[in-house]
Amino acid sequence: MSKLVRFGVSLEDGLLKKFDSLIRQKGYTNRSEAIRDLIRNELVDQQWRTGEEVVGVVMIVYNHHQRQLQPKITDLQHDYGSRIISSQHIHLDHHNCLEVVIARGKAGLIRELAGRLKAIRGIKHCSLNMSTTAKGIA
């Protein structure tokens, strides 16, 4: 575990009150935890902006009854096979499926994968959750 270092932060009274209200709503036990999460999120965002090695989770929801949709999704995943770590297919109900695709690689490549999945006709929803493989951030 890393050594903890203390530092001071100066904020206007109104901003601090809003921050304290926010961290209570989110369930943080103290300001330090909330500030650590804000810093980590910004560092992850920076990695994605600069095109570093990252990890992304692409989540899609679709109607599995739509003709030829599942083969298109599978074919596209095969195109990115060397970057996809794992995928999981979940039956939500009689009509809808959720597919979760976890990929590692350059940020641009993972964004491309998510964009191509989103563009497939019949995909109801697609989202990309971004994280990092860097030590000391997440």
ROMIVO-931499 format. One record per residue: residue number from 1; x, y, z of N, C-alpha, C in turn. Coordinates in steps of 0.2 Angstrom, whole numbers, m for minus. Example, Ala and Ser with C-alpha at 12.3 -4.5 7.8 and 13.67 -1.06 7.14 Angstrom:
<nodes>
{1; {66; m28; 39}; {62; m22; 39}; {66; m16; 39}},
{2; {64; m11; 35}; {68; m5; 36}; {64; 0; 39}},
</nodes>
This chain:
<nodes>
{1; {4; m6; 0}; {0; 0; 0}; {4; 6; 0}},
{2; {2; 11; m3}; {6; 18; m4}; {5; 22; 3}},
{3; {10; 26; 3}; {10; 30; 9}; {5; 36; 8}},
{4; {1; 37; 13}; {m4; 43; 13}; {0; 49; 14}},
{5; {m2; 54; 10}; {1; 61; 11}; {m5; 66; 12}},
{6; {m4; 70; 17}; {m10; 75; 18}; {m8; 82; 15}},
{7; {m13; 85; 12}; {m12; 92; 9}; {m18; 96; 10}},
{8; {m18; 102; 10}; {m24; 107; 11}; {m27; 109; 5}},
{9; {m33; 110; 5}; {m37; 113; m1}; {m41; 119; 2}},
{10; {m41; 124; m2}; {m45; 130; 0}; {m51; 130; m5}},
{11; {m57; 131; m3}; {m63; 132; m7}; {m67; 137; m4}},
{12; {m71; 140; m8}; {m76; 145; m6}; {m81; 141; m2}},
{13; {m84; 145; 3}; {m89; 142; 8}; {m95; 139; 4}},
{14; {m97; 142; m1}; {m103; 139; m4}; {m101; 133; m8}},
{15; {m96; 133; m11}; {m93; 127; m15}; {m92; 121; m10}},
{16; {m89; 122; m5}; {m88; 117; 0}; {m95; 114; 3}},
{17; {m100; 118; 4}; {m106; 116; 6}; {m109; 111; 1}},
{18; {m109; 113; m5}; {m112; 109; m11}; {m108; 103; m11}},
{19; {m101; 103; m10}; {m97; 97; m11}; {m99; 92; m5}},
{20; {m100; 95; 1}; {m102; 91; 7}; {m108; 88; 6}},
{21; {m113; 91; 3}; {m120; 89; 2}; {m119; 83; m4}},
{22; {m115; 84; m9}; {m114; 79; m14}; {m111; 72; m11}},
{23; {m106; 73; m7}; {m103; 67; m4}; {m107; 63; 1}},
{24; {m112; 67; 4}; {m117; 64; 9}; {m122; 60; 4}},
{25; {m124; 63; m1}; {m129; 59; m6}; {m126; 53; m9}},
{26; {m119; 53; m10}; {m116; 48; m13}; {m114; 42; m8}},
{27; {m114; 44; m2}; {m112; 39; 3}; {m105; 39; 5}},
{28; {m101; 44; 3}; {m94; 44; 6}; {m94; 45; 13}},
{29; {m89; 42; 16}; {m88; 43; 24}; {m84; 49; 25}},
{30; {m80; 52; 20}; {m76; 58; 22}; {m74; 61; 15}},
{31; {m72; 67; 15}; {m70; 71; 9}; {m64; 68; 6}},
{32; {m60; 65; 9}; {m54; 62; 6}; {m55; 57; 1}},
{33; {m60; 53; 3}; {m62; 47; m1}; {m65; 50; m8}},
{34; {m69; 55; m7}; {m73; 58; m13}; {m67; 62; m17}},
{35; {m63; 65; m14}; {m57; 68; m18}; {m53; 63; m22}},
{36; {m51; 58; m18}; {m48; 52; m22}; {m51; 50; m28}},
{37; {m58; 49; m27}; {m62; 46; m33}; {m62; 51; m39}},
{38; {m62; 58; m37}; {m62; 63; m42}; {m56; 63; m46}},
{39; {m50; 62; m42}; {m44; 62; m45}; {m43; 56; m50}},
{40; {m45; 50; m47}; {m44; 44; m51}; {m48; 45; m58}},
{41; {m54; 47; m57}; {m58; 48; m63}; {m55; 52; m68}},
{42; {m52; 58; m66}; {m49; 62; m71}; {m43; 59; m74}},
{43; {m39; 55; m70}; {m33; 52; m73}; {m35; 47; m78}},
{44; {m41; 43; m77}; {m43; 38; m81}; {m45; 42; m88}},
{45; {m49; 47; m87}; {m51; 51; m93}; {m45; 53; m97}},
{46; {m40; 56; m93}; {m34; 58; m97}; {m31; 52; m101}},
{47; {m31; 46; m98}; {m28; 40; m102}; {m32; 39; m108}},
{48; {m38; 40; m108}; {m43; 39; m113}; {m42; 44; m119}},
{49; {m41; 50; m116}; {m40; 56; m121}; {m33; 55; m125}},
{50; {m28; 53; m121}; {m21; 52; m124}; {m20; 46; m128}},
{51; {m25; 41; m128}; {m24; 35; m132}; {m20; 30; m129}},
{52; {m19; 30; m122}; {m15; 25; m119}; {m19; 18; m119}},
{53; {m15; 13; m116}; {m18; 6; m115}; {m23; 7; m110}},
{54; {m29; 5; m111}; {m35; 5; m107}; {m39; m1; m107}},
{55; {m44; m1; m103}; {m49; m6; m103}; {m56; m3; m103}},
{56; {m60; m6; m107}; {m67; m4; m108}; {m72; m9; m108}},
{57; {m78; m8; m105}; {m84; m12; m105}; {m89; m10; m110}},
{58; {m91; m13; m115}; {m96; m11; m119}; {m102; m15; m118}},
{59; {m108; m12; m117}; {m114; m15; m115}; {m119; m14; m120}},
{60; {m122; m19; m123}; {m127; m18; m128}; {m133; m22; m126}},
{61; {m139; m19; m128}; {m146; m22; m127}; {m149; m23; m133}},
{62; {m152; m28; m135}; {m155; m29; m141}; {m160; m35; m141}},
{63; {m165; m35; m146}; {m170; m40; m147}; {m167; m46; m150}},
{64; {m167; m51; m147}; {m163; m57; m150}; {m168; m60; m156}},
{65; {m174; m58; m157}; {m178; m61; m162}; {m177; m57; m169}},
{66; {m173; m52; m168}; {m172; m48; m175}; {m167; m52; m179}},
{67; {m169; m53; m185}; {m166; m58; m190}; {m159; m55; m191}},
{68; {m154; m60; m191}; {m147; m59; m192}; {m143; m54; m188}},
{69; {m146; m52; m182}; {m143; m48; m178}; {m137; m51; m174}},
{70; {m139; m57; m171}; {m134; m60; m167}; {m128; m62; m171}},
{71; {m128; m65; m177}; {m122; m66; m181}; {m118; m60; m182}},
{72; {m121; m54; m184}; {m118; m48; m185}; {m114; m46; m179}},
{73; {m117; m47; m173}; {m113; m45; m166}; {m107; m50; m165}},
{74; {m108; m56; m167}; {m103; m61; m166}; {m97; m60; m171}},
{75; {m99; m58; m177}; {m94; m57; m182}; {m90; m51; m180}},
{76; {m93; m46; m178}; {m89; m40; m176}; {m85; m41; m170}},
{77; {m87; m45; m165}; {m82; m47; m160}; {m76; m51; m162}},
{78; {m77; m55; m167}; {m72; m59; m170}; {m67; m54; m173}},
{79; {m69; m49; m176}; {m65; m44; m179}; {m60; m41; m174}},
{80; {m62; m40; m168}; {m58; m38; m162}; {m56; m43; m157}},
{81; {m56; m49; m160}; {m54; m55; m155}; {m48; m54; m151}},
{82; {m43; m51; m154}; {m36; m51; m150}; {m37; m46; m145}},
{83; {m42; m41; m145}; {m42; m36; m140}; {m48; m38; m135}},
{84; {m52; m42; m136}; {m58; m44; m132}; {m56; m49; m127}},
{85; {m56; m47; m121}; {m54; m51; m115}; {m60; m56; m113}},
{86; {m66; m54; m113}; {m71; m58; m111}; {m78; m55; m114}},
{87; {m83; m59; m115}; {m90; m57; m116}; {m95; m61; m113}},
{88; {m100; m58; m111}; {m106; m62; m108}; {m112; m60; m111}},
{89; {m116; m66; m112}; {m123; m65; m115}; {m128; m66; m110}},
{90; {m133; m62; m109}; {m138; m63; m103}; {m145; m62; m106}},
{91; {m149; m66; m105}; {m156; m66; m107}; {m160; m62; m102}},
{92; {m162; m56; m104}; {m166; m52; m99}; {m173; m54; m99}},
{93; {m176; m55; m104}; {m183; m58; m104}; {m184; m61; m111}},
{94; {m190; m63; m113}; {m192; m67; m119}; {m189; m63; m125}},
{95; {m188; m57; m125}; {m186; m53; m131}; {m179; m50; m131}},
{96; {m177; m48; m125}; {m171; m44; m125}; {m165; m48; m122}},
{97; {m160; m46; m125}; {m153; m49; m122}; {m149; m43; m120}},
{98; {m144; m44; m116}; {m139; m40; m114}; {m132; m43; m116}},
{99; {m128; m40; m119}; {m121; m43; m121}; {m116; m38; m118}},
{100; {m112; m41; m114}; {m106; m37; m111}; {m100; m39; m114}},
{101; {m96; m34; m117}; {m90; m36; m120}; {m84; m32; m117}},
{102; {m79; m35; m114}; {m74; m32; m111}; {m68; m32; m115}},
{103; {m65; m26; m116}; {m59; m26; m121}; {m53; m22; m118}},
{104; {m47; m24; m120}; {m41; m20; m118}; {m37; m18; m124}},
{105; {m35; m12; m124}; {m31; m10; m129}; {m30; m2; m129}},
{106; {m28; 0; m135}; {m28; 8; m136}; {m35; 11; m136}},
{107; {m36; 16; m133}; {m42; 19; m132}; {m46; 20; m138}},
{108; {m43; 22; m144}; {m46; 23; m150}; {m49; 17; m153}},
{109; {m46; 11; m152}; {m48; 5; m154}; {m54; 2; m150}},
{110; {m54; 4; m144}; {m60; 2; m140}; {m66; 6; m141}},
{111; {m65; 12; m143}; {m70; 17; m145}; {m73; 15; m151}},
{112; {m69; 13; m156}; {m71; 10; m162}; {m75; 4; m162}},
{113; {m73; m1; m158}; {m77; m7; m156}; {m84; m5; m154}},
{114; {m84; 0; m149}; {m91; 2; m146}; {m95; 5; m151}},
{115; {m92; 10; m155}; {m96; 13; m161}; {m98; 9; m166}},
{116; {m94; 4; m168}; {m97; m1; m173}; {m102; m6; m170}},
{117; {m102; m8; m164}; {m108; m11; m161}; {m114; m7; m161}},
{118; {m113; m1; m158}; {m119; 4; m158}; {m122; 5; m165}},
{119; {m118; 5; m170}; {m121; 6; m177}; {m125; 0; m180}},
{120; {m124; m6; m177}; {m128; m11; m180}; {m135; m10; m179}},
{121; {m139; m11; m185}; {m146; m10; m185}; {m149; m15; m180}},
{122; {m153; m13; m175}; {m157; m17; m171}; {m154; m17; m164}},
{123; {m148; m14; m163}; {m146; m13; m156}; {m150; m7; m153}},
{124; {m153; m9; m147}; {m157; m4; m144}; {m154; 1; m140}},
{125; {m148; m1; m137}; {m144; 3; m132}; {m137; 1; m132}},
{126; {m132; 5; m132}; {m125; 3; m132}; {m122; 9; m127}},
{127; {m118; 6; m122}; {m114; 11; m118}; {m107; 8; m117}},
{128; {m102; 13; m116}; {m95; 11; m115}; {m93; 14; m108}},
{129; {m91; 10; m104}; {m88; 11; m98}; {m81; 11; m98}},
{130; {m77; 16; m96}; {m70; 17; m97}; {m67; 16; m91}},
{131; {m61; 12; m91}; {m57; 11; m85}; {m50; 11; m87}},
{132; {m45; 9; m83}; {m38; 9; m85}; {m35; 3; m82}},
{133; {m29; 1; m85}; {m25; m4; m83}; {m19; m2; m79}},
{134; {m18; 5; m79}; {m12; 8; m76}; {m12; 7; m68}},
{135; {m6; 5; m66}; {m5; 4; m59}; {m6; 11; m55}},
{136; {m8; 11; m49}; {m8; 17; m45}; {m14; 22; m46}},
{137; {m18; 20; m51}; {m24; 24; m53}; {m30; 21; m50}},
{138; {m32; 16; m53}; {m38; 12; m51}; {m37; 7; m46}},
</nodes>
